[in-house]
Amino acid sequence: MYLEHWELKDFPFDNVPSSYFYYETDEHRTMCEDLYDAIVRRRGAIVLTGEIGCGKTTSTQRVLLDLPQDRFDVALITYSSLSPLEMLYEISQQLGLKADEKDKNHLLHVIRDHLTKNAAENRDTLICIDEAQSIPDITTLEELRLLLNFQLGNRFLVTLLLVGQPELRKKIAQIPQLQQRVALNLHIGRLTLQNTLNYVLHRLRKAGCMRPILTRQAITLIHEHTAGVPRRINHLLDRCLLVGMRSSTSLIDSKLVQSTMQRYPG
C-alpha cells in the first residue's frame, strides 16, 4: 500500500471504469456528444470502436448514464460470445421480459411487442452490446440487424449500439445490409503526449495529490512505452508508485520508470 508514502487518498491508477477518475479530452467530448445525439435521435445502428484499453467501455457508460432514465429502456450486453438464440434471450432478459429461451419466434414476438409498447408510451429502447467483436458468428449480427426492421412509421423501434475493437468493422462489412444501416461510425484513438500528461495529472489530483511527483521526462517515457493507451498507462504508473515507495523516493523520474519497466515487463 503506497497511499501514505505518496500522501494520496485513493489509488489513482486502478484499471476499473470510474466516473470519478474519468478524464475527457476534446476528442472524447466530441465523440460522446455525437454518440448521445445519435441515440436520442433514434438513428438506428451505431458503431463505436477503439483499441484495447482506450476507454470504450468507460465512455459508453458515461453516455448511457446521461440518458434520461424515464425515456430510455436500455439492454446492456457485456458478454457477447453468444449464438443468435442466446443473444435474443439475453436481450429479453435485460429488458425484463419473460420469454421461452428455446423458441426464437416467441422471443422475437415478445421483444417486438415490448418495443411497440415502449414506443406507444414515448419511450426509446436501446440495445448496447459491449465487446461486440467477440460475437462468434455473423449470423448473430444478422439477427441483430433484423431487429432494426421493427419500425413504426418513419421511426426505428430500437437503437442498436455496437461497441468493440477495430476488427468489429470487418465483421460488420460482411453483412452489407447491416453496414448500410449504420448511421454513425465512431472511433476512440490513443492519447497524445500532451493528453497523456493531462490524464496522469488529472487522476493524481482526483486521488488527492498535492505536489508534483513526476518529471516531464518520466511522462515522455511512459507515453512512448504505453503508446498512449490509458489502461497501459494505469498499469505502468501503478507499478511506478509501488517501486517509488519501496525505494523511498519522493519523485518519479525517467530512471525509476525505466527500472519499473524492466522489473514489470508488459
C-alpha positions in Angstrom: 0.0 0.0 0.0 1.7 3.2 -1.2 -1.0 5.7 -0.4 0.6 7.0 2.8 4.0 7.3 1.1 2.7 9.5 -1.7 0.1 11.2 0.5 -2.8 10.0 -1.6 -6.4 9.4 -0.6 -7.2 6.9 -3.3 -5.4 4.7 -5.8 -5.2 6.9 -8.9 -4.5 4.2 -11.5 -6.8 1.3 -10.8 -7.9 -0.3 -14.0 -11.7 -0.2 -13.4 -14.2 2.1 -15.1 -14.7 5.1 -12.8 -16.8 8.2 -13.4 -14.8 9.9 -10.6 -11.5 9.5 -12.3 -12.9 9.9 -15.8 -10.7 12.2 -18.0 -12.2 13.7 -21.1 -10.1 15.0 -24.0 -11.6 17.3 -26.6 -11.8 14.3 -28.9 -13.6 12.2 -26.3 -16.0 15.0 -25.6 -16.9 15.4 -29.2 -17.3 11.6 -29.6 -19.6 11.4 -26.6 -21.7 14.3 -27.9 -22.0 12.6 -31.3 -22.9 9.3 -29.6 -25.5 10.9 -27.4 -27.0 12.8 -30.3 -27.3 9.6 -32.4 -29.0 7.7 -29.6 -31.6 10.4 -28.7 -32.4 10.9 -32.4 -33.1 7.1 -32.9 -30.6 6.8 -35.7 -30.8 3.0 -35.9 -27.3 1.3 -35.8 -24.3 3.0 -34.2 -20.7 1.6 -34.1 -18.0 2.6 -31.6 -14.6 1.1 -31.9 -11.2 1.5 -30.3 -8.2 -0.5 -29.4 -7.9 -2.5 -26.2 -7.7 -0.2 -23.1 -8.6 3.1 -24.9 -11.7 3.8 -22.8 -14.6 2.5 -25.0 -16.5 1.0 -22.0 -15.9 4.0 -19.7 -17.0 6.5 -22.4 -20.1 4.4 -23.3 -21.1 4.1 -19.7 -20.8 7.8 -19.3 -23.1 8.5 -22.2 -25.6 5.8 -21.0 -25.8 7.4 -17.6 -26.5 10.8 -19.1 -29.6 9.4 -20.9 -32.9 10.4 -19.3 -34.0 7.3 -17.3 -37.7 8.0 -17.8 -37.3 7.9 -21.5 -34.8 5.1 -22.2 -35.2 1.4 -21.7 -31.6 0.0 -22.0 -30.4 -3.6 -22.6 -26.7 -3.7 -21.9 -25.0 -6.9 -23.0 -21.5 -7.2 -21.6 -20.8 -10.8 -22.7 -21.2 -11.0 -26.4 -19.9 -14.5 -27.3 -23.5 -15.7 -27.9 -25.3 -17.6 -30.5 -28.3 -15.9 -32.3 -30.8 -17.6 -30.0 -28.7 -16.9 -26.9 -28.4 -13.2 -27.9 -32.1 -12.8 -28.3 -32.8 -14.4 -25.0 -30.2 -12.2 -23.2 -31.7 -9.1 -24.7 -35.2 -10.2 -23.5 -33.7 -10.8 -20.0 -32.0 -7.4 -19.9 -35.3 -5.8 -20.9 -37.1 -7.6 -18.1 -39.2 -9.8 -20.3 -40.4 -13.3 -19.8 -39.8 -15.5 -22.8 -39.0 -19.0 -23.9 -35.3 -19.2 -24.3 -35.6 -22.1 -26.8 -38.2 -20.6 -29.1 -36.8 -18.0 -31.5 -40.1 -17.0 -32.9 -41.6 -16.5 -29.4 -38.5 -14.4 -28.4 -38.9 -12.1 -31.4 -42.6 -11.8 -30.8 -42.1 -10.8 -27.2 -39.3 -8.4 -28.0 -41.3 -6.7 -30.8 -44.3 -6.3 -28.6 -42.2 -4.7 -25.9 -40.6 -2.3 -28.4 -44.0 -1.3 -29.7 -45.3 -0.8 -26.2 -42.3 1.4 -25.3 -42.9 3.5 -28.5 -46.6 3.9 -27.6 -45.5 5.2 -24.2 -43.0 7.6 -25.8 -40.0 5.5 -24.5 -37.0 4.6 -26.6 -35.3 1.2 -26.5 -31.5 1.0 -26.7 -29.6 -2.3 -27.1 -25.9 -1.8 -26.3 -23.5 -4.7 -26.9 -20.0 -4.3 -25.5 -17.0 -6.3 -26.8 -19.1 -6.9 -29.9 -16.1 -8.1 -31.9 -16.3 -11.3 -29.8 -19.7 -12.2 -31.4 -18.6 -15.6 -32.7 -20.9 -16.0 -35.7 -22.0 -13.3 -38.2 -25.5 -14.9 -38.1 -25.8 -13.3 -34.6 -25.0 -9.9 -36.1 -27.6 -10.7 -38.8 -30.2 -11.4 -36.2 -29.4 -8.1 -34.5 -29.7 -6.4 -37.9 -33.2 -7.8 -38.3 -34.3 -6.1 -35.1 -33.8 -2.8 -37.0 -36.7 -3.9 -39.2 -39.0 -3.3 -36.3 -40.3 0.2 -37.3 -43.3 2.3 -36.7 -43.9 4.8 -39.4 -40.6 6.6 -40.0 -39.3 5.6 -36.6 -36.9 2.8 -35.6 -38.3 1.0 -32.6 -34.8 0.1 -31.4 -31.4 1.7 -31.4 -28.5 -0.7 -31.7 -25.1 0.3 -30.3 -22.2 -2.0 -31.1 -19.0 -1.3 -29.1 -15.8 -3.2 -29.8 -12.3 -3.4 -31.1 -11.4 -2.3 -34.7 -12.0 -5.8 -36.1 -15.7 -5.3 -35.4 -15.9 -3.2 -38.5 -14.6 -6.1 -40.6 -17.3 -8.3 -39.2 -20.0 -5.7 -40.0 -18.6 -5.3 -43.5 -19.5 -9.0 -44.2 -23.2 -8.0 -43.8 -23.9 -5.2 -46.3 -27.5 -4.9 -45.1 -26.2 -4.1 -41.6 -23.3 -1.9 -42.8 -25.9 0.2 -44.7 -27.9 0.6 -41.6 -25.0 2.1 -39.6 -25.8 5.8 -39.2 -22.7 6.7 -37.3 -19.2 5.2 -37.1 -17.1 6.5 -34.2 -13.6 5.6 -33.1 -11.6 6.3 -29.9 -7.9 6.8 -30.5 -4.9 6.8 -28.3 -3.8 9.7 -26.1 -1.2 12.2 -27.4 1.8 13.1 -25.3 0.0 16.2 -24.0 -3.2 14.3 -23.3 -1.2 11.6 -21.5 0.3 14.3 -19.3 -3.1 15.8 -18.6 -4.6 12.4 -18.0 -2.0 11.5 -15.4 -2.2 14.8 -13.6 -6.0 14.7 -13.6 -6.0 11.2 -11.9 -3.4 12.2 -9.4 -5.3 15.3 -8.4 -8.5 13.4 -8.0 -6.6 10.9 -5.8 -5.5 13.8 -3.5 -2.0 14.5 -4.8 -1.0 18.0 -3.7 2.5 18.3 -5.1 4.5 17.4 -8.3 5.7 13.8 -8.2 6.6 13.2 -11.9 9.2 14.7 -14.1 8.4 15.6 -17.7 11.0 13.1 -18.9 9.1 10.4 -17.0 5.8 11.3 -18.7 7.5 11.2 -22.1 9.0 7.7 -21.4 5.6 6.5 -20.1 3.9 7.7 -23.2 6.4 6.1 -25.5 6.2 2.8 -23.7 2.4 2.6 -23.4 1.7 4.2 -26.8 -0.9 6.5 -25.2 -3.2 3.6 -24.2 -4.9 4.6 -20.9 -5.1 1.0 -19.5 -1.4 0.5 -20.1 -0.6 3.9 -18.6 -2.6 3.0 -15.5 -0.7 -0.3 -15.1 2.7 1.2 -15.5 2.1 4.1 -13.2 0.6 2.0 -10.5 3.8 -0.1 -10.5 5.9 3.1 -10.6 4.2 4.3 -7.4 4.9 1.0 -5.7 8.5 0.9 -6.8 9.0 4.5 -5.7 7.6 3.7 -2.3 9.9 0.7 -1.9 13.0 2.8 -2.9 11.8 5.7 -0.6 11.9 8.2 -3.4 9.7 11.3 -3.5 9.8 11.7 -7.3 9.1 9.5 -10.2 11.7 10.3 -12.8 12.7 8.5 -16.1 15.2 6.3 -14.3 12.6 5.0 -11.9 10.2 4.4 -14.9 12.9 2.6 -16.8 13.6 0.4 -13.7 9.9 -0.3 -13.3 9.5 -1.3 -17.0 12.4 -3.8 -16.6 11.0 -5.2 -13.4 7.4 -5.5 -14.6 7.6 -6.0 -18.4 4.4 -6.0 -20.5 
